[in-house]
Amino acid sequence: MPAVHDRGGLPTDQPIDRSDHQWEDWEHVTNALVGVLRRRDLINVDELRRGIEAMAPDEYESSSYYERWSASIETLLVEKGVLTEAEIDAVAAKLDSEWGR
Amino acid sequence: MGALGFRAGDPVTVRATEVDHHHRTPWFVKGKSGKVRRVHGAFFNPESRAHGGDGLPKRRLCQVEFQQRDIWGARYRGNSDDVLLVDLFEHWLEPAKP
């Protein structure tokens, strides 16, 4: 059984979606963040992929492309001691409160 | 020719090794045989870099040509001479048994 990310060759009846993606602002920011982290030698692309592949399968399946990048960044920065889970959770809670969620 | 140092034209079989670490060999070519079409050159090993390593020693990346029917068998409904090109690191390849 291939790992969840190892998609090639899995059968599907779905047609290929050839539409252009319209990226939201947070997705542009996520893309830029990875660029900054790579330029500062905090992460590399192979680690980014490894972090994505480490996601729980159901989380991977229900996440969009940049949600997976974001999850991987979080995993890597905590692993490398740049941030802690507590710091991330605190900011997330603060934003939820500010955005009325 | 030894286990490494593949050249264009060499028949190869993809290792079917089970690994837990990040690697770039797709499941659907593991255990399948094809031939090297081109050697791209040597690159830092992503299996090392993904886990905090320095990526050394560099590994040569080979473009391997497979017959589609060899990969998919009876499920493949395209032309019988269709091929699939997959870039694979040399340490995932071994000489195909004649």
N, CA and C atoms of all chains as a GROMACS GRO file, in nm:
protein
  597
    1MET      N    1   0.086  -0.120   0.000
    1MET     CA    2   0.000   0.000   0.000
    1MET      C    3   0.089   0.124   0.000
    2PRO      N    4   0.082   0.207  -0.104
    2PRO     CA    5   0.171   0.325  -0.105
    2PRO      C    6   0.134   0.424   0.004
    3ALA      N    7   0.232   0.503   0.046
    3ALA     CA    8   0.207   0.610   0.142
    3ALA      C    9   0.110   0.711   0.080
    4VAL      N   10   0.045   0.788   0.167
    4VAL     CA   11  -0.064   0.873   0.120
    4VAL      C   12  -0.022   0.973   0.014
    5HIS      N   13   0.102   1.020   0.022
    5HIS     CA   14   0.147   1.121  -0.074
    5HIS      C   15   0.190   1.059  -0.208
    6ASP      N   16   0.211   0.930  -0.210
    6ASP     CA   17   0.271   0.860  -0.325
    6ASP      C   18   0.159   0.823  -0.421
    7ARG      N   19   0.112   0.926  -0.494
    7ARG     CA   20  -0.017   0.918  -0.563
    7ARG      C   21  -0.012   0.856  -0.702
    8GLY      N   22   0.101   0.862  -0.764
    8GLY     CA   23   0.106   0.825  -0.905
    8GLY      C   24   0.051   0.687  -0.929
    9GLY      N   25  -0.032   0.672  -1.030
    9GLY     CA   26  -0.079   0.541  -1.070
    9GLY      C   27  -0.198   0.490  -0.995
   10LEU      N   28  -0.246   0.566  -0.895
   10LEU     CA   29  -0.365   0.520  -0.825
   10LEU      C   30  -0.486   0.544  -0.913
   11PRO      N   31  -0.575   0.446  -0.923
   11PRO     CA   32  -0.687   0.462  -1.016
   11PRO      C   33  -0.785   0.567  -0.967
   12THR      N   34  -0.844   0.637  -1.059
   12THR     CA   35  -0.948   0.733  -1.029
   12THR      C   36  -1.036   0.750  -1.152
   13ASP      N   37  -1.165   0.783  -1.128
   13ASP     CA   38  -1.254   0.815  -1.239
   13ASP      C   39  -1.265   0.965  -1.257
   14GLN      N   40  -1.203   1.041  -1.166
   14GLN     CA   41  -1.218   1.186  -1.172
   14GLN      C   42  -1.142   1.243  -1.291
   15PRO      N   43  -1.204   1.337  -1.361
   15PRO     CA   44  -1.131   1.403  -1.469
   15PRO      C   45  -1.021   1.493  -1.410
   16ILE      N   46  -0.919   1.521  -1.490
   16ILE     CA   47  -0.810   1.608  -1.444
   16ILE      C   48  -0.862   1.751  -1.442
   17ASP      N   49  -0.842   1.819  -1.331
   17ASP     CA   50  -0.882   1.960  -1.319
   17ASP      C   51  -0.773   2.045  -1.380
   18ARG      N   52  -0.802   2.104  -1.495
   18ARG     CA   53  -0.702   2.185  -1.563
   18ARG      C   54  -0.719   2.335  -1.541
   19SER      N   55  -0.810   2.370  -1.449
   19SER     CA   56  -0.833   2.514  -1.428
   19SER      C   57  -0.716   2.575  -1.355
   20ASP      N   58  -0.695   2.704  -1.378
   20ASP     CA   59  -0.590   2.777  -1.306
   20ASP      C   60  -0.631   2.795  -1.161
   21HIS      N   61  -0.535   2.778  -1.070
   21HIS     CA   62  -0.564   2.802  -0.929
   21HIS      C   63  -0.564   2.952  -0.904
   22GLN      N   64  -0.658   2.998  -0.823
   22GLN     CA   65  -0.656   3.136  -0.778
   22GLN      C   66  -0.606   3.132  -0.635
   23TRP      N   67  -0.487   3.176  -0.613
   23TRP     CA   68  -0.428   3.166  -0.479
   23TRP      C   69  -0.478   3.279  -0.390
   24GLU      N   70  -0.508   3.245  -0.264
   24GLU     CA   71  -0.546   3.346  -0.166
   24GLU      C   72  -0.420   3.410  -0.110
   25ASP      N   73  -0.441   3.524  -0.041
   25ASP     CA   74  -0.325   3.596   0.012
   25ASP      C   75  -0.241   3.508   0.104
   26TRP      N   76  -0.306   3.431   0.191
   26TRP     CA   77  -0.229   3.350   0.286
   26TRP      C   78  -0.146   3.245   0.215
   27GLU      N   79  -0.190   3.205   0.097
   27GLU     CA   80  -0.115   3.106   0.021
   27GLU      C   81   0.010   3.170  -0.042
   28HIS      N   82  -0.005   3.293  -0.089
   28HIS     CA   83   0.112   3.366  -0.138
   28HIS      C   84   0.213   3.386  -0.025
   29VAL      N   85   0.161   3.420   0.093
   29VAL     CA   86   0.248   3.442   0.208
   29VAL      C   87   0.318   3.312   0.247
   30THR      N   88   0.246   3.201   0.244
   30THR     CA   89   0.307   3.072   0.277
   30THR      C   90   0.418   3.039   0.180
   31ASN      N   91   0.392   3.064   0.051
   31ASN     CA   92   0.494   3.041  -0.051
   31ASN      C   93   0.618   3.126  -0.024
   32ALA      N   94   0.596   3.252   0.009
   32ALA     CA   95   0.708   3.343   0.038
   32ALA      C   96   0.782   3.300   0.164
   33LEU      N   97   0.708   3.254   0.263
   33LEU     CA   98   0.769   3.212   0.389
   33LEU      C   99   0.866   3.096   0.366
   34VAL      N  100   0.824   3.000   0.285
   34VAL     CA  101   0.914   2.889   0.254
   34VAL      C  102   1.040   2.941   0.187
   35GLY      N  103   1.024   3.038   0.096
   35GLY     CA  104   1.140   3.097   0.030
   35GLY      C  105   1.236   3.160   0.129
   36VAL      N  106   1.181   3.234   0.226
   36VAL     CA  107   1.264   3.300   0.328
   36VAL      C  108   1.333   3.195   0.415
   37LEU      N  109   1.260   3.094   0.458
   37LEU     CA  110   1.318   2.990   0.544
   37LEU      C  111   1.430   2.915   0.473
   38ARG      N  112   1.413   2.894   0.344
   38ARG     CA  113   1.517   2.826   0.266
   38ARG      C  114   1.638   2.916   0.248
   39ARG      N  115   1.613   3.045   0.220
   39ARG     CA  116   1.724   3.137   0.200
   39ARG      C  117   1.806   3.152   0.327
   40ARG      N  118   1.738   3.144   0.442
   40ARG     CA  119   1.808   3.156   0.570
   40ARG      C  120   1.865   3.022   0.617
   41ASP      N  121   1.855   2.919   0.531
   41ASP     CA  122   1.906   2.786   0.565
   41ASP      C  123   1.843   2.728   0.691
   42LEU      N  124   1.715   2.763   0.714
   42LEU     CA  125   1.645   2.704   0.827
   42LEU      C  126   1.579   2.574   0.786
   43ILE      N  127   1.532   2.569   0.661
   43ILE     CA  128   1.476   2.444   0.608
   43ILE      C  129   1.523   2.425   0.466
   44ASN      N  130   1.514   2.304   0.416
   44ASN     CA  131   1.538   2.281   0.273
   44ASN      C  132   1.417   2.211   0.211
   45VAL      N  133   1.414   2.203   0.079
   45VAL     CA  134   1.295   2.151   0.010
   45VAL      C  135   1.271   2.004   0.042
   46ASP      N  136   1.379   1.931   0.066
   46ASP     CA  137   1.362   1.788   0.097
   46ASP      C  138   1.295   1.771   0.233
   47GLU      N  139   1.333   1.858   0.329
   47GLU     CA  140   1.266   1.855   0.459
   47GLU      C  141   1.120   1.894   0.446
   48LEU      N  142   1.094   1.995   0.363
   48LEU     CA  143   0.955   2.037   0.342
   48LEU      C  144   0.871   1.919   0.293
   49ARG      N  145   0.924   1.845   0.198
   49ARG     CA  146   0.850   1.729   0.146
   49ARG      C  147   0.835   1.623   0.254
   50ARG      N  148   0.941   1.599   0.329
   50ARG     CA  149   0.936   1.499   0.436
   50ARG      C  150   0.831   1.535   0.539
   51GLY      N  151   0.823   1.665   0.572
   51GLY     CA  152   0.723   1.710   0.669
   51GLY      C  153   0.582   1.689   0.618
   52ILE      N  154   0.562   1.710   0.488
   52ILE     CA  155   0.430   1.686   0.428
   52ILE      C  156   0.397   1.537   0.434
   53GLU      N  157   0.496   1.455   0.398
   53GLU     CA  158   0.473   1.310   0.395
   53GLU      C  159   0.446   1.253   0.534
   54ALA      N  160   0.489   1.327   0.638
   54ALA     CA  161   0.472   1.280   0.776
   54ALA      C  162   0.332   1.310   0.830
   55MET      N  163   0.253   1.386   0.756
   55MET     CA  164   0.118   1.419   0.803
   55MET      C  165   0.034   1.292   0.818
   56ALA      N  166  -0.056   1.292   0.914
   56ALA     CA  167  -0.150   1.180   0.925
   56ALA      C  168  -0.230   1.172   0.795
   57PRO      N  169  -0.254   1.050   0.745
   57PRO     CA  170  -0.321   1.036   0.615
   57PRO      C  171  -0.452   1.112   0.603
   58ASP      N  172  -0.535   1.111   0.707
   58ASP     CA  173  -0.663   1.181   0.693
   58ASP      C  174  -0.644   1.332   0.691
   59GLU      N  175  -0.542   1.380   0.764
   59GLU     CA  176  -0.512   1.523   0.760
   59GLU      C  177  -0.458   1.561   0.621
   60TYR      N  178  -0.371   1.478   0.567
   60TYR     CA  179  -0.317   1.502   0.433
   60TYR      C  180  -0.430   1.510   0.331
   61GLU      N  181  -0.521   1.413   0.336
   61GLU     CA  182  -0.630   1.406   0.236
   61GLU      C  183  -0.722   1.528   0.244
   62SER      N  184  -0.743   1.579   0.364
   62SER     CA  185  -0.838   1.690   0.378
   62SER      C  186  -0.770   1.827   0.368
   63SER      N  187  -0.641   1.829   0.340
   63SER     CA  188  -0.568   1.956   0.331
   63SER      C  189  -0.542   1.995   0.186
   64SER      N  190  -0.542   2.126   0.163
   64SER     CA  191  -0.507   2.177   0.031
   64SER      C  192  -0.355   2.184   0.020
   65TYR      N  193  -0.307   2.218  -0.098
   65TYR     CA  194  -0.163   2.220  -0.125
   65TYR      C  195  -0.088   2.305  -0.023
   66TYR      N  196  -0.129   2.432  -0.005
   66TYR     CA  197  -0.055   2.520   0.086
   66TYR      C  198  -0.085   2.492   0.232
   67GLU      N  199  -0.199   2.428   0.260
   67GLU     CA  200  -0.222   2.382   0.397
   67GLU      C  201  -0.119   2.275   0.431
   68ARG      N  202  -0.083   2.194   0.335
   68ARG     CA  203   0.021   2.093   0.360
   68ARG      C  204   0.156   2.158   0.382
   69TRP      N  205   0.187   2.261   0.301
   69TRP     CA  206   0.313   2.334   0.322
   69TRP      C  207   0.314   2.395   0.462
   70SER      N  208   0.202   2.452   0.500
   70SER     CA  209   0.193   2.518   0.629
   70SER      C  210   0.211   2.418   0.743
   71ALA      N  211   0.149   2.303   0.729
   71ALA     CA  212   0.165   2.199   0.831
   71ALA      C  213   0.310   2.155   0.841
   72SER      N  214   0.375   2.142   0.726
   72SER     CA  215   0.514   2.099   0.725
   72SER      C  216   0.605   2.204   0.788
   73ILE      N  217   0.583   2.331   0.757
   73ILE     CA  218   0.661   2.438   0.817
   73ILE      C  219   0.649   2.432   0.968
   74GLU      N  220   0.526   2.413   1.017
   74GLU     CA  221   0.505   2.406   1.162
   74GLU      C  222   0.583   2.290   1.223
   75THR      N  223   0.571   2.173   1.160
   75THR     CA  224   0.645   2.056   1.208
   75THR      C  225   0.794   2.083   1.215
   76LEU      N  226   0.848   2.140   1.108
   76LEU     CA  227   0.993   2.160   1.098
   76LEU      C  228   1.041   2.265   1.196
   77LEU      N  229   0.969   2.377   1.209
   77LEU     CA  230   1.017   2.484   1.297
   77LEU      C  231   1.010   2.442   1.443
   78VAL      N  232   0.913   2.360   1.479
   78VAL     CA  233   0.908   2.307   1.615
   78VAL      C  234   1.021   2.206   1.636
   79GLU      N  235   1.039   2.121   1.538
   79GLU     CA  236   1.146   2.020   1.545
   79GLU      C  237   1.282   2.086   1.562
   80LYS      N  238   1.301   2.198   1.494
   80LYS     CA  239   1.432   2.265   1.497
   80LYS      C  240   1.444   2.364   1.611
   81GLY      N  241   1.340   2.376   1.693
   81GLY     CA  242   1.349   2.464   1.809
   81GLY      C  243   1.337   2.611   1.776
   82VAL      N  244   1.287   2.643   1.656
   82VAL     CA  245   1.270   2.784   1.620
   82VAL      C  246   1.146   2.839   1.689
   83LEU      N  247   1.041   2.758   1.696
   83LEU     CA  248   0.917   2.792   1.763
   83LEU      C  249   0.877   2.675   1.851
   84THR      N  250   0.788   2.701   1.947
   84THR     CA  251   0.730   2.590   2.022
   84THR      C  252   0.583   2.578   1.985
   85GLU      N  253   0.527   2.460   2.011
   85GLU     CA  254   0.383   2.439   1.988
   85GLU      C  255   0.303   2.542   2.067
   86ALA      N  256   0.347   2.568   2.188
   86ALA     CA  257   0.274   2.662   2.275
   86ALA      C  258   0.270   2.802   2.213
   87GLU      N  259   0.383   2.845   2.156
   87GLU     CA  260   0.387   2.977   2.092
   87GLU      C  261   0.292   2.983   1.973
   88ILE      N  262   0.293   2.877   1.894
   88ILE     CA  263   0.206   2.873   1.775
   88ILE      C  264   0.060   2.872   1.818
   89ASP      N  265   0.029   2.786   1.916
   89ASP     CA  266  -0.110   2.777   1.963
   89ASP      C  267  -0.157   2.911   2.020
   90ALA      N  268  -0.069   2.981   2.090
   90ALA     CA  269  -0.106   3.109   2.151
   90ALA      C  270  -0.141   3.212   2.043
   91VAL      N  271  -0.061   3.217   1.937
   91VAL     CA  272  -0.089   3.312   1.829
   91VAL      C  273  -0.217   3.272   1.757
   92ALA      N  274  -0.236   3.141   1.736
   92ALA     CA  275  -0.357   3.094   1.667
   92ALA      C  276  -0.482   3.131   1.748
   93ALA      N  277  -0.473   3.113   1.880
   93ALA     CA  278  -0.587   3.145   1.966
   93ALA      C  279  -0.615   3.295   1.962
   94LYS      N  280  -0.510   3.375   1.963
   94LYS     CA  281  -0.523   3.520   1.958
   94LYS      C  282  -0.590   3.563   1.827
   95LEU      N  283  -0.548   3.502   1.716
   95LEU     CA  284  -0.606   3.537   1.586
   95LEU      C  285  -0.752   3.493   1.579
   96ASP      N  286  -0.780   3.375   1.631
   96ASP     CA  287  -0.918   3.327   1.633
   96ASP      C  288  -1.006   3.428   1.706
   97SER      N  289  -0.955   3.477   1.817
   97SER     CA  290  -1.030   3.573   1.898
   97SER      C  291  -1.047   3.704   1.822
   98GLU      N  292  -0.941   3.753   1.759
   98GLU     CA  293  -0.948   3.879   1.684
   98GLU      C  294  -1.041   3.867   1.564
   99TRP      N  295  -1.041   3.751   1.501
   99TRP     CA  296  -1.124   3.732   1.383
   99TRP      C  297  -1.264   3.683   1.417
  100GLY      N  298  -1.290   3.675   1.547
  100GLY     CA  299  -1.424   3.642   1.592
  100GLY      C  300  -1.466   3.500   1.561
  101ARG      N  301  -1.374   3.406   1.582
  101ARG     CA  302  -1.409   3.266   1.554
  101ARG      C  303  -1.418   3.185   1.680
  102MET      N  304   3.069  -0.311  -1.553
  102MET     CA  305   2.988  -0.212  -1.483
  102MET      C  306   2.947  -0.267  -1.347
  103GLY      N  307   2.965  -0.188  -1.245
  103GLY     CA  308   2.928  -0.234  -1.110
  103GLY      C  309   2.788  -0.193  -1.074
  104ALA      N  310   2.759  -0.189  -0.947
  104ALA     CA  311   2.623  -0.157  -0.902
  104ALA      C  312   2.590  -0.011  -0.931
  105LEU      N  313   2.688   0.074  -0.935
  105LEU     CA  314   2.665   0.214  -0.968
  105LEU      C  315   2.736   0.244  -1.099
  106GLY      N  316   2.718   0.364  -1.150
  106GLY     CA  317   2.785   0.399  -1.275
  106GLY      C  318   2.707   0.358  -1.396
  107PHE      N  319   2.573   0.367  -1.390
  107PHE     CA  320   2.491   0.331  -1.505
  107PHE      C  321   2.511   0.428  -1.619
  108ARG      N  322   2.490   0.376  -1.739
  108ARG     CA  323   2.502   0.459  -1.860
  108ARG      C  324   2.378   0.439  -1.947
  109ALA      N  325   2.357   0.531  -2.039
  109ALA     CA  326   2.243   0.520  -2.130
  109ALA      C  327   2.245   0.385  -2.200
  110GLY      N  328   2.129   0.321  -2.203
  110GLY     CA  329   2.116   0.191  -2.266
  110GLY      C  330   2.118   0.075  -2.168
  111ASP      N  331   2.166   0.098  -2.046
  111ASP     CA  332   2.176  -0.012  -1.949
  111ASP      C  333   2.036  -0.056  -1.906
  112PRO      N  334   2.010  -0.186  -1.910
  112PRO     CA  335   1.883  -0.235  -1.855
  112PRO      C  336   1.891  -0.239  -1.703
  113VAL      N  337   1.789  -0.188  -1.638
  113VAL     CA  338   1.790  -0.179  -1.492
  113VAL      C  339   1.658  -0.225  -1.434
  114THR      N  340   1.666  -0.268  -1.307
  114THR     CA  341   1.547  -0.300  -1.230
  114THR      C  342   1.546  -0.210  -1.108
  115VAL      N  343   1.430  -0.156  -1.075
  115VAL     CA  344   1.419  -0.068  -0.960
  115VAL      C  345   1.406  -0.153  -0.834
  116ARG      N  346   1.487  -0.120  -0.735
  116ARG     CA  347   1.482  -0.194  -0.608
  116ARG      C  348   1.344  -0.177  -0.546
  117ALA      N  349   1.297  -0.284  -0.484
  117ALA     CA  350   1.165  -0.280  -0.421
  117ALA      C  351   1.177  -0.267  -0.270
  118THR      N  352   1.289  -0.211  -0.226
  118THR     CA  353   1.316  -0.198  -0.083
  118THR      C  354   1.208  -0.117  -0.012
  119GLU      N  355   1.167  -0.164   0.105
  119GLU     CA  356   1.075  -0.089   0.191
  119GLU      C  357   1.161   0.003   0.278
  120VAL      N  358   1.135   0.131   0.273
  120VAL     CA  359   1.207   0.224   0.359
  120VAL      C  360   1.108   0.313   0.432
  121ASP      N  361   1.149   0.362   0.548
  121ASP     CA  362   1.063   0.452   0.624
  121ASP      C  363   1.096   0.598   0.599
  122HIS      N  364   1.211   0.626   0.543
  122HIS     CA  365   1.253   0.764   0.530
  122HIS      C  366   1.206   0.822   0.397
  123HIS      N  367   1.215   0.954   0.388
  123HIS     CA  368   1.180   1.023   0.265
  123HIS      C  369   1.264   0.969   0.149
  124HIS      N  370   1.198   0.942   0.039
  124HIS     CA  371   1.271   0.901  -0.081
  124HIS      C  372   1.187   0.938  -0.201
  125ARG      N  373   1.249   0.937  -0.319
  125ARG     CA  374   1.188   0.996  -0.438
  125ARG      C  375   1.145   0.892  -0.540
  126THR      N  376   1.150   0.765  -0.503
  126THR     CA  377   1.114   0.658  -0.597
  126THR      C  378   0.965   0.628  -0.581
  127PRO      N  379   0.885   0.650  -0.687
  127PRO     CA  380   0.741   0.623  -0.674
  127PRO      C  381   0.714   0.473  -0.661
  128TRP      N  382   0.608   0.441  -0.586
  128TRP     CA  383   0.576   0.300  -0.560
  128TRP      C  384   0.556   0.221  -0.689
  129PHE      N  385   0.499   0.285  -0.793
  129PHE     CA  386   0.456   0.205  -0.908
  129PHE      C  387   0.572   0.162  -0.998
  130VAL      N  388   0.694   0.209  -0.971
  130VAL     CA  389   0.808   0.155  -1.048
  130VAL      C  390   0.893   0.059  -0.966
  131LYS      N  391   0.866   0.048  -0.837
  131LYS     CA  392   0.947  -0.041  -0.755
  131LYS      C  393   0.931  -0.184  -0.804
  132GLY      N  394   1.041  -0.251  -0.826
  132GLY     CA  395   1.039  -0.388  -0.876
  132GLY      C  396   1.024  -0.400  -1.026
  133LYS      N  397   1.005  -0.287  -1.096
  133LYS     CA  398   0.986  -0.289  -1.241
  133LYS      C  399   1.119  -0.270  -1.312
  134SER      N  400   1.123  -0.313  -1.437
  134SER     CA  401   1.246  -0.305  -1.515
  134SER      C  402   1.229  -0.216  -1.637
  135GLY      N  403   1.337  -0.145  -1.670
  135GLY     CA  404   1.337  -0.059  -1.786
  135GLY      C  405   1.480  -0.039  -1.831
  136LYS      N  406   1.506   0.070  -1.903
  136LYS     CA  407   1.644   0.096  -1.941
  136LYS      C  408   1.678   0.243  -1.921
  137VAL      N  409   1.803   0.265  -1.884
  137VAL     CA  410   1.850   0.402  -1.865
  137VAL      C  411   1.851   0.472  -2.001
  138ARG      N  412   1.787   0.589  -2.005
  138ARG     CA  413   1.788   0.665  -2.129
  138ARG      C  414   1.892   0.776  -2.122
  139ARG      N  415   1.912   0.830  -2.004
  139ARG     CA  416   2.002   0.944  -1.989
  139ARG      C  417   2.047   0.950  -1.844
  140VAL      N  418   2.170   0.996  -1.823
  140VAL     CA  419   2.216   1.022  -1.686
  140VAL      C  420   2.226   1.173  -1.671
  141HIS      N  421   2.150   1.229  -1.575
  141HIS     CA  422   2.143   1.374  -1.561
  141HIS      C  423   2.263   1.434  -1.491
  142GLY      N  424   2.332   1.355  -1.411
  142GLY     CA  425   2.442   1.411  -1.332
  142GLY      C  426   2.420   1.379  -1.186
  143ALA      N  427   2.507   1.428  -1.101
  143ALA     CA  428   2.504   1.396  -0.958
  143ALA      C  429   2.442   1.510  -0.879
  144PHE      N  430   2.361   1.476  -0.781
  144PHE     CA  431   2.292   1.574  -0.699
  144PHE      C  432   2.301   1.535  -0.553
  145PHE      N  433   2.285   1.634  -0.466
  145PHE     CA  434   2.278   1.605  -0.323
  145PHE      C  435   2.164   1.504  -0.301
  146ASN      N  436   2.187   1.410  -0.213
  146ASN     CA  437   2.090   1.303  -0.189
  146ASN      C  438   1.974   1.355  -0.104
  147PRO      N  439   1.854   1.360  -0.160
  147PRO     CA  440   1.740   1.413  -0.084
  147PRO      C  441   1.705   1.326   0.037
  148GLU      N  442   1.741   1.201   0.034
  148GLU     CA  443   1.710   1.112   0.147
  148GLU      C  444   1.791   1.152   0.269
  149SER      N  445   1.907   1.209   0.245
  149SER     CA  446   1.991   1.260   0.354
  149SER      C  447   1.943   1.399   0.396
  150ARG      N  448   1.923   1.486   0.298
  150ARG     CA  449   1.887   1.624   0.329
  150ARG      C  450   1.750   1.637   0.394
  151ALA      N  451   1.663   1.544   0.366
  151ALA     CA  452   1.529   1.550   0.426
  151ALA      C  453   1.532   1.528   0.576
  152HIS      N  454   1.640   1.466   0.624
  152HIS     CA  455   1.648   1.429   0.765
  152HIS      C  456   1.768   1.493   0.834
  153GLY      N  457   1.806   1.610   0.790
  153GLY     CA  458   1.910   1.687   0.856
  153GLY      C  459   2.052   1.656   0.812
  154GLY      N  460   2.066   1.572   0.712
  154GLY     CA  461   2.200   1.537   0.664
  154GLY      C  462   2.252   1.635   0.561
  155ASP      N  463   2.378   1.617   0.522
  155ASP     CA  464   2.440   1.710   0.429
  155ASP      C  465   2.421   1.670   0.283
  156GLY      N  466   2.350   1.559   0.259
  156GLY     CA  467   2.323   1.522   0.122
  156GLY      C  468   2.437   1.450   0.053
  157LEU      N  469   2.543   1.420   0.127
  157LEU     CA  470   2.657   1.351   0.068
  157LEU      C  471   2.653   1.203   0.104
  158PRO      N  472   2.711   1.116   0.022
  158PRO     CA  473   2.766   1.148  -0.108
  158PRO      C  474   2.657   1.180  -0.211
  159LYS      N  475   2.692   1.266  -0.308
  159LYS     CA  476   2.598   1.294  -0.415
  159LYS      C  477   2.565   1.165  -0.488
  160ARG      N  478   2.443   1.159  -0.540
  160ARG     CA  479   2.399   1.042  -0.615
  160ARG      C  480   2.363   1.084  -0.756
  161ARG      N  481   2.395   0.997  -0.851
  161ARG     CA  482   2.362   1.029  -0.989
  161ARG      C  483   2.215   1.001  -1.016
  162LEU      N  484   2.154   1.091  -1.090
  162LEU     CA  485   2.012   1.080  -1.122
  162LEU      C  486   1.999   1.030  -1.266
  163CYS      N  487   1.924   0.922  -1.284
  163CYS     CA  488   1.909   0.859  -1.416
  163CYS      C  489   1.766   0.872  -1.465
  164GLN      N  490   1.752   0.906  -1.592
  164GLN     CA  491   1.620   0.900  -1.654
  164GLN      C  492   1.601   0.758  -1.706
  165VAL      N  493   1.500   0.690  -1.653
  165VAL     CA  494   1.477   0.550  -1.690
  165VAL      C  495   1.350   0.540  -1.772
  166GLU      N  496   1.360   0.466  -1.881
  166GLU     CA  497   1.246   0.446  -1.970
  166GLU      C  498   1.183   0.310  -1.943
  167PHE      N  499   1.054   0.313  -1.916
  167PHE     CA  500   0.977   0.190  -1.894
  167PHE      C  501   0.873   0.176  -2.004
  168GLN      N  502   0.842   0.055  -2.042
  168GLN     CA  503   0.725   0.032  -2.127
  168GLN      C  504   0.602   0.044  -2.038
  169GLN      N  505   0.506   0.124  -2.082
  169GLN     CA  506   0.385   0.142  -2.001
  169GLN      C  507   0.320   0.007  -1.968
  170ARG      N  508   0.318  -0.084  -2.064
  170ARG     CA  509   0.252  -0.212  -2.038
  170ARG      C  510   0.327  -0.295  -1.933
  171ASP      N  511   0.459  -0.268  -1.918
  171ASP     CA  512   0.536  -0.340  -1.816
  171ASP      C  513   0.501  -0.290  -1.677
  172ILE      N  514   0.462  -0.164  -1.668
  172ILE     CA  515   0.427  -0.110  -1.536
  172ILE      C  516   0.284  -0.145  -1.500
  173TRP      N  517   0.192  -0.126  -1.592
  173TRP     CA  518   0.049  -0.138  -1.559
  173TRP      C  519  -0.013  -0.270  -1.600
  174GLY      N  520   0.056  -0.346  -1.683
  174GLY     CA  521   0.003  -0.474  -1.727
  174GLY      C  522  -0.123  -0.456  -1.810
  175ALA      N  523  -0.218  -0.545  -1.788
  175ALA     CA  524  -0.340  -0.546  -1.869
  175ALA      C  525  -0.424  -0.421  -1.849
  176ARG      N  526  -0.401  -0.348  -1.738
  176ARG     CA  527  -0.478  -0.226  -1.714
  176ARG      C  528  -0.443  -0.116  -1.815
  177TYR      N  529  -0.324  -0.124  -1.875
  177TYR     CA  530  -0.284  -0.016  -1.964
  177TYR      C  531  -0.356  -0.031  -2.097
  178ARG      N  532  -0.429   0.075  -2.136
  178ARG     CA  533  -0.510   0.067  -2.257
  178ARG      C  534  -0.457   0.157  -2.369
  179GLY      N  535  -0.340   0.213  -2.349
  179GLY     CA  536  -0.282   0.298  -2.452
  179GLY      C  537  -0.211   0.216  -2.558
  180ASN      N  538  -0.128   0.282  -2.636
  180ASN     CA  539  -0.054   0.213  -2.742
  180ASN      C  540   0.052   0.120  -2.684
  181SER      N  541   0.074   0.009  -2.751
  181SER     CA  542   0.165  -0.092  -2.698
  181SER      C  543   0.309  -0.044  -2.695
  182ASP      N  544   0.340   0.062  -2.770
  182ASP     CA  545   0.478   0.111  -2.767
  182ASP      C  546   0.494   0.236  -2.681
  183ASP      N  547   0.394   0.269  -2.601
  183ASP     CA  548   0.405   0.386  -2.512
  183ASP      C  549   0.508   0.360  -2.403
  184VAL      N  550   0.585   0.466  -2.373
  184VAL     CA  551   0.685   0.455  -2.268
  184VAL      C  552   0.657   0.558  -2.160
  185LEU      N  553   0.715   0.537  -2.043
  185LEU     CA  554   0.707   0.630  -1.931
  185LEU      C  555   0.849   0.658  -1.886
  186LEU      N  556   0.882   0.786  -1.872
  186LEU     CA  557   1.016   0.825  -1.829
  186LEU      C  558   1.011   0.869  -1.685
  187VAL      N  559   1.094   0.810  -1.602
  187VAL     CA  560   1.097   0.844  -1.459
  187VAL      C  561   1.240   0.871  -1.418
  188ASP      N  562   1.263   0.983  -1.351
  188ASP     CA  563   1.397   1.015  -1.299
  188ASP      C  564   1.417   0.942  -1.167
  189LEU      N  565   1.520   0.861  -1.159
  189LEU     CA  566   1.545   0.778  -1.041
  189LEU      C  567   1.692   0.787  -1.001
  190PHE      N  568   1.716   0.790  -0.872
  190PHE     CA  569   1.855   0.794  -0.824
  190PHE      C  570   1.919   0.657  -0.840
  191GLU      N  571   2.047   0.660  -0.873
  191GLU     CA  572   2.119   0.537  -0.910
  191GLU      C  573   2.117   0.430  -0.802
  192HIS      N  574   2.112   0.474  -0.674
  192HIS     CA  575   2.117   0.371  -0.569
  192HIS      C  576   1.985   0.297  -0.554
  193TRP      N  577   1.884   0.338  -0.630
  193TRP     CA  578   1.758   0.264  -0.635
  193TRP      C  579   1.753   0.166  -0.753
  194LEU      N  580   1.861   0.163  -0.829
  194LEU     CA  581   1.865   0.079  -0.948
  194LEU      C  582   1.967  -0.033  -0.933
  195GLU      N  583   1.937  -0.144  -0.994
  195GLU     CA  584   2.036  -0.251  -1.005
  195GLU      C  585   2.032  -0.305  -1.147
  196PRO      N  586   2.141  -0.365  -1.192
  196PRO     CA  587   2.140  -0.417  -1.329
  196PRO      C  588   2.027  -0.519  -1.343
  197ALA      N  589   1.951  -0.509  -1.453
  197ALA     CA  590   1.843  -0.604  -1.475
  197ALA      C  591   1.903  -0.739  -1.512
  198LYS      N  592   1.843  -0.845  -1.460
  198LYS     CA  593   1.889  -0.978  -1.496
  198LYS      C  594   1.853  -1.001  -1.645
  199PRO      N  595   1.946  -1.055  -1.723
  199PRO     CA  596   1.917  -1.072  -1.866
  199PRO      C  597   1.806  -1.175  -1.890
   0.00000   0.00000   0.00000
